[in-house]
């Protein structure tokens, strides 16, 4: 996973192989924890590939994706884009990611021309401490699990993440509520292009969302006794925001069953809803 914004931007610098085919040529540093390419990276790169095939006035407003196989470290990823439809105000793209000739990921994304219309929004949850008052998430995870805070920080260096939930129940299984609030932002300024900020939000959306489904249980997320992986991921971009300014990521898990966890997430900028996410993933207990 990239340790800086510069490395993240390099990951988005896709090589164009043909009109609708792209190759991820950026650095892909292997994580000490993950045994596969991080799903948020594939989401961000697939969204970037889709953007490379639409008119400049079209902005992504939704995507739905499936993770089909674990991505292999050190193996190039090819992104093939299908131009499903270009209408008067919407464009639809199907993006398939492959390694060694096998599909590892499939996504459909919709792009829309900005227009005026009805406008309302959920408001940010109340009584959430400011980012400066919240501990880094790496410290929280370091205290809760078997990995040092420095190891977590090296994993997530591109995203500054602060734990905004109640810290009184940090031990596994001590919280009955499957919820988590974190503050997130890019660790340094991003380029001005709006698609880069959306790519960063897509990347960040996959960092903690699945972990929420394990909060009420006496387990260590991604620990040696658990197999975890994103299975499907949906995202909606409601309003343009800067991903290098603080956003509150409010996450809940309504259900976990049959080895699968299901979670919702809302990203707030100021007092306005910027993006929403939903994810189902594998949370298999190992014997």
C-alpha positions in Angstrom: 0.0 0.0 0.0 1.4 3.5 -0.8 3.1 5.3 2.0 2.6 8.8 0.6 0.4 10.8 -1.7 3.2 10.8 -4.3 3.2 7.0 -4.4 -0.6 7.0 -4.6 -0.6 9.4 -7.6 2.0 7.1 -9.3 -0.5 4.2 -8.8 -3.1 6.1 -10.8 -0.7 6.8 -13.7 -2.0 4.1 -15.9 -0.3 3.2 -19.2 -2.7 3.3 -22.1 -2.3 0.1 -24.2 -5.1 0.8 -26.6 -8.2 3.0 -26.8 -9.9 1.3 -23.9 -7.2 -0.8 -22.3 -4.9 0.3 -19.5 -2.0 -1.1 -17.5 -1.2 -0.3 -13.9 2.5 0.4 -14.0 2.9 2.3 -10.7 4.8 0.9 -7.7 2.9 -1.8 -5.8 4.7 -2.2 -2.5 3.9 -5.4 -0.7 2.3 -5.0 2.7 3.5 -6.7 5.8 -0.1 -7.6 6.7 -2.0 -8.0 3.5 -1.3 -11.1 1.4 -2.9 -9.6 -1.7 -3.2 -6.3 -3.5 -5.4 -3.9 -1.4 -8.9 -3.7 -2.7 -9.1 0.1 -2.4 -6.1 0.4 -4.8 -8.0 -1.7 -7.5 -11.1 0.4 -6.9 -9.2 3.6 -7.4 -7.3 2.4 -10.5 -10.5 1.0 -12.1 -12.3 4.4 -11.5 -9.3 6.1 -13.1 -9.5 3.9 -16.1 -13.2 4.6 -16.5 -12.5 8.4 -16.3 -10.0 8.0 -19.1 -12.8 7.1 -21.5 -15.5 9.6 -20.7 -16.0 13.3 -21.7 -14.4 15.9 -19.4 -17.8 17.2 -18.3 -18.9 13.8 -16.8 -18.3 13.1 -13.1 -18.7 9.7 -11.5 -21.7 9.5 -9.2 -21.9 5.7 -8.5 -20.1 2.5 -8.8 -20.7 -1.2 -8.0 -17.8 -3.7 -7.9 -17.0 -7.3 -7.2 -13.7 -8.7 -6.1 -13.3 -12.0 -7.9 -9.8 -13.2 -7.1 -7.0 -12.0 -4.8 -4.7 -9.6 -6.7 -1.1 -10.8 -6.8 1.8 -8.6 -5.7 4.3 -7.7 -8.4 2.1 -8.8 -11.3 0.8 -6.1 -13.7 -2.9 -5.4 -13.6 -4.7 -4.8 -16.9 -7.9 -2.7 -16.9 -10.3 -3.2 -19.9 -13.0 -0.7 -20.2 -16.3 -1.3 -22.0 -18.2 1.8 -23.2 -21.6 0.5 -22.3 -23.5 3.7 -23.0 -23.1 7.4 -23.7 -26.3 9.4 -23.4 -27.2 13.0 -23.3 -26.3 13.4 -19.6 -25.1 9.9 -18.4 -22.2 7.6 -19.4 -21.9 4.0 -18.2 -18.6 2.1 -18.2 -17.9 -1.5 -17.3 -14.3 -2.1 -16.1 -12.6 -5.5 -15.7 -9.3 -5.9 -14.1 -7.1 -9.0 -15.0 -3.8 -10.5 -14.0 -2.1 -13.3 -16.0 -5.2 -13.5 -18.2 -7.6 -14.1 -15.3 -10.2 -11.6 -14.1 -9.7 -10.4 -10.5 -12.2 -7.6 -10.3 -15.3 -6.3 -12.2 -17.0 -2.8 -11.8 -19.8 -0.8 -13.4 -19.5 2.9 -12.9 -21.9 5.7 -14.0 -20.9 9.2 -14.8 -23.2 12.2 -15.0 -23.1 15.8 -16.3 -23.5 18.3 -13.4 -26.9 19.9 -13.3 -29.1 21.9 -10.9 -31.9 20.2 -9.0 -33.4 19.4 -5.6 -30.9 19.4 -2.8 -31.0 18.0 0.8 -28.5 16.1 2.9 -28.1 14.1 6.1 -26.2 16.1 8.7 -23.1 15.0 10.4 -23.6 13.0 13.7 -23.5 15.2 16.8 -21.0 15.1 19.6 -18.1 13.8 17.5 -14.7 15.1 18.8 -12.6 17.2 16.4 -9.8 15.4 14.6 -7.2 17.1 16.7 -8.8 15.6 19.8 -8.8 12.0 18.4 -6.0 9.5 18.6 -4.5 8.1 15.4 -6.2 4.9 14.4 -2.8 3.2 14.2 -2.4 3.7 17.9 -5.9 2.4 18.6 -5.3 -0.7 16.5 -1.8 -1.2 18.0 -3.3 -1.2 21.5 -6.1 -3.6 20.5 -4.2 -6.2 18.4 -0.9 -7.8 18.1 0.8 -5.4 15.6 2.6 -2.3 16.7 1.2 1.2 15.9 4.2 1.8 13.6 3.3 -1.2 11.5 -0.2 0.0 11.0 1.0 3.5 10.2 3.4 2.1 7.5 0.4 0.3 5.9 -1.8 3.5 5.8 0.7 6.2 5.3 -1.2 7.8 2.4 -4.3 8.4 4.6 -4.3 10.3 7.9 -6.9 8.4 10.0 -8.1 9.3 13.5 -10.4 7.3 15.7 -13.5 9.3 16.6 -15.5 6.6 18.4 -15.7 6.0 22.2 -12.3 4.6 23.2 -13.7 3.0 26.4 -14.4 -0.3 24.6 -11.2 -0.9 22.7 -10.8 -4.6 23.7 -12.2 -7.0 21.2 -15.8 -7.9 22.0 -16.4 -5.2 24.7 -18.6 -3.0 22.4 -22.1 -4.2 21.7 -22.6 -1.8 18.8 -21.2 -2.6 15.4 -20.2 1.0 14.6 -17.0 3.0 14.1 -16.3 6.7 13.4 -13.0 7.8 12.0 -11.7 11.1 10.6 -9.8 10.7 7.3 -7.9 12.8 4.9 -5.0 12.4 2.5 -1.7 12.8 4.3 -0.6 15.8 2.1 -2.3 18.0 -0.6 -3.7 16.4 -3.7 -3.8 17.7 -7.3 -6.8 19.9 -8.1 -8.4 17.4 -10.5 -11.8 16.2 -9.1 -11.3 12.7 -10.3 -8.1 12.3 -8.1 -10.1 13.2 -5.0 -12.8 10.7 -5.9 -10.1 8.0 -6.5 -8.7 8.8 -3.0 -12.2 8.5 -1.5 -12.7 5.2 -3.2 -9.3 4.0 -1.9 -10.0 5.2 1.7 -13.5 3.7 1.7 -12.1 0.2 1.8 -9.7 0.8 4.7 -12.0 0.2 7.7 -15.5 -0.6 6.4 -15.2 -4.4 6.7 -13.6 -4.2 10.2 -16.8 -2.6 11.6 -18.6 -5.9 11.2 -16.2 -7.5 13.8 -16.4 -4.8 16.4 -19.0 -6.5 18.7 -17.1 -9.8 18.6 -14.0 -11.1 20.6 -11.8 -11.3 17.5 -8.8 -9.5 16.1 -9.7 -8.2 12.7 -7.1 -9.5 10.1 -5.4 -11.3 12.9 -3.8 -14.8 12.5 -7.1 -16.5 13.4 -9.2 -14.7 10.8 -9.4 -14.6 7.0 -10.8 -11.4 5.7 -11.4 -10.1 2.1 -13.7 -7.6 0.4 -16.3 -9.4 -1.8 -18.4 -6.6 -3.2 -18.3 -2.8 -2.8 -20.7 0.0 -3.8 -20.1 3.7 -3.6 -22.1 6.9 -4.4 -20.5 10.3 -4.8 -23.1 12.9 -3.8 -21.1 16.2 -3.8 -17.6 17.3 -4.9 -15.2 17.5 -1.9 -11.5 17.6 -1.3 -10.1 14.4 0.0 -7.1 16.2 1.5 -9.4 17.9 4.0 -11.0 16.2 7.0 -14.0 14.0 6.3 -15.9 12.0 9.0 -16.4 8.4 8.0 -19.4 7.1 9.9 -19.7 3.3 9.6 -22.2 0.7 10.9 -22.6 -3.0 10.4 -26.3 -4.1 10.4 -25.4 -7.8 10.0 -22.8 -10.5 10.2 -23.6 -14.1 9.3 -22.3 -17.2 7.5 -18.8 -15.9 7.5 -19.8 -12.6 5.8 -19.9 -9.1 7.3 -22.1 -6.3 5.8 -21.4 -2.6 6.5 -22.6 0.8 5.5 -20.5 4.0 5.5 -21.2 7.7 5.2 -18.5 10.3 4.5 -19.3 13.9 5.7 -17.5 17.1 4.7 -18.5 19.9 7.0 -22.2 19.2 7.7 -23.0 17.8 4.3 -23.0 14.2 3.1 -20.2 13.8 0.5 -20.3 10.0 -0.3 -21.9 6.8 0.8 -20.6 3.2 0.7 -21.8 -0.3 1.3 -19.7 -3.4 1.5 -20.0 -7.2 2.0 -16.8 -9.1 2.9 -15.4 -12.4 4.1 -14.8 -12.5 7.9 -14.0 -16.2 8.2 -12.8 -17.6 11.5 -9.9 -20.0 11.2 -9.3 -23.0 13.4 
